[in-house]
Amino acid sequence: MTDQPWPWPAGAATGIGSLPGTDIAEAQRVVLGELPALPHLPELPARGPGADLVGRTGGLLVELPIELYAARWRIATRPGRDLRRARDLMERDLDQLAEQAEGYAGPVKIQAGGPYTLAASVELPIGGRLLRDPGAVRDLTGSLAEGLRGHVEAVRRRLPQASVLLQLDEPSLPAVLAGRVPTESGLGAYRPVEATDAAVALRTVVEAAGVPTVLHCCAPDVPLEVVRAAGAVGVALDLALVTDLDPLGEAIDAGLGLLAGAVGTAAPPAGRPPTSAQVADRVRQLWDRLGFPRRRLAEQVVVTPACGLANASTGYVRAVLAACRDAGRRLADE
């Protein structure tokens, strides 16, 4: 076990990223009100292209413009209106953050797509995903690294007293490593990426950003060794998808922080969201099964929803975020 301090206060809770609706001012009020210890910059994909994960991150790329073609993102020959829209939405979001969180002096989390999820989603001008071309993936990684460096600085300028925590969203990473990303015909799949190569690319992005970074993956088989080798300070995952405790235990014992996705993204059939006591119990039970002392739990773990909440109702979002917040406080008080 290392003595690494984690870049969040004990008993913290946060959101994964996406929320419902199109009103960024209201979304930020909800986040700042419900998650005061570790607020995040909300993402509102319901606003349309450029507000989705790929388009939003594509707007951050440096000298690698993207555009929509047949409802899919692809590399463009020159910047166009799709790119301007994505960048305008981000500027609007950051301006709102500066206005509503003025004077905030704690950690704030921002999110962006990781290089392999982008490579598995964005197409080359000649067709096919960037993933088919290792050279294109390297160019994408370098462009993203430089773009995130600038994005972090933009957040710092607006919130000079805050500390920035970056979350790289990599839902496609397990499929990329396993060679399960289908080609356009659906008859084949792109060749797998070596874990060592993935770790190097992710580390390039992490080091360029220059702030503590967590990697989020809401798919099964999160590659924890890659996460650790990339230099991430934490991993965000859905507890319901954890089937093998040994790799997770080894990663936590080595000092990796855990953003524990302990609440489902959809309301249960009965219609009642879980209580903070139920959420705290779920996190506590996992921790006990891993065999770690309770005194470390609130320091090393952040309580979160299982994934984004873009498809949830506003009422459920508020209830879930409040349950996560109060569950974190319960764990800190033990």
Secondary structure as GFF3:
##gff-version 3
##sequence-region A 1 334
A	DSSP	alpha_helix	24	34	.	.	.	ID=ss1
A	DSSP	three_ten_helix	45	47	.	.	.	ID=ss2
A	DSSP	alpha_helix	53	58	.	.	.	ID=ss3
A	DSSP	beta_strand	66	69	.	.	.	ID=ss4
A	DSSP	beta_strand	72	75	.	.	.	ID=ss5
A	DSSP	alpha_helix	81	100	.	.	.	ID=ss6
A	DSSP	beta_strand	107	113	.	.	.	ID=ss7
A	DSSP	alpha_helix	115	119	.	.	.	ID=ss8
A	DSSP	three_ten_helix	130	132	.	.	.	ID=ss9
A	DSSP	alpha_helix	134	158	.	.	.	ID=ss10
A	DSSP	beta_strand	163	169	.	.	.	ID=ss11
A	DSSP	alpha_helix	173	178	.	.	.	ID=ss12
A	DSSP	alpha_helix	195	209	.	.	.	ID=ss13
A	DSSP	beta_strand	213	216	.	.	.	ID=ss14
A	DSSP	alpha_helix	224	229	.	.	.	ID=ss15
A	DSSP	beta_strand	234	238	.	.	.	ID=ss16
A	DSSP	three_ten_helix	239	241	.	.	.	ID=ss17
A	DSSP	alpha_helix	245	253	.	.	.	ID=ss18
A	DSSP	beta_strand	257	263	.	.	.	ID=ss19
A	DSSP	alpha_helix	276	290	.	.	.	ID=ss20
A	DSSP	alpha_helix	294	300	.	.	.	ID=ss21
A	DSSP	beta_strand	301	305	.	.	.	ID=ss22
A	DSSP	alpha_helix	314	333	.	.	.	ID=ss23
###
